[in-house]
Amino acid sequence: MVKLRLKRFGKKREVSYRIVAMQSTSRRDGRPLEELGFYNPRTDETRLNVPAIVERLKSGAQPTETVRHILKKAQVFEQVNA
């Protein structure tokens, strides 16, 4: 199963994440199938590749709870249903 989840980057206490599509059995920081965006929780900065995310969701990828919240905030799910 393909999941949309966060991949950790950065130094200690200066963390940032990339939103990636990965197999559910892969390690957290393993090799992704595709990088779909960026999220920095310290500054709340988010950059998303929305067309690629919509395509992954339509093909059956399941987001984790944190990624689901980020996508809901960016109103990506309205584009999936349209």
N, C-alpha and C positions, 0 to 999 in steps of 0.2 A: 504494500500500500504506500502511496506517495503522500507525504505530509508536508505542509508548509510550516516551518518552524524557525526559531532563532539560532544563529550560529555566533558564538561569542568571539569578540575581537578586543584588542586593547590591553593595556597594562592593568596591574592591580589597582583597584579603586578608580580606574579611568576606563570603564568598560563601555563598549558600544557593540551593537549586534547587526548582523546582516540577515535579512529575511530570505530564506532559501527553500527550494523544493528538494526533499531528500527521501530516500526509502526509510520507512519507519524502523527498520532494523539497524540502520547506520548509527555510528557514534555521533554525539552532538556536534563535534568539530570536524567530522569526517568530510569526505569529498561530496559536494552537492551535485544534483542533477542540473540545477540552474539557480543563479542568484537573481532575486526578484526585487530587492529593496534594501534599505538601510534604516536603522532605528537607533537613536541615541537617547537613553532614558534620562541622562543628566540635563540635557537642554531641551528634551522632548522634540528633537528634530526628526522628521520622518521623510524619506524619499522613496517613492514606490514606482515600480514599472507596472502601471495599472493594466495595460493590455495583456501583458504576460501573466499577471496574477489571475485575471478574469479567465484566460484560456486554461490555466491549470485547474481552477475551481470547476469549470465546465467539464473538464475531463475526469473529474472525480477526486481531486486532491483534497485532503482534510486538513484544515488549519488547527493548530493548537489553540488553547484558550487565550494565551497572550497575543498571538498573531490575529486571532479572531477579533479581539478587542481593538487592536491597531487598525485593522481593515474596516471595522464598523465605524471607527472615528473618522476614517478617510472616505466613508460612504462608497466603498467598493462593491458591497453586496447589492446595491441598487442597480449597478451595471450588469451584474450576473443575471439578474432576473429579467432584465429588459430585452 
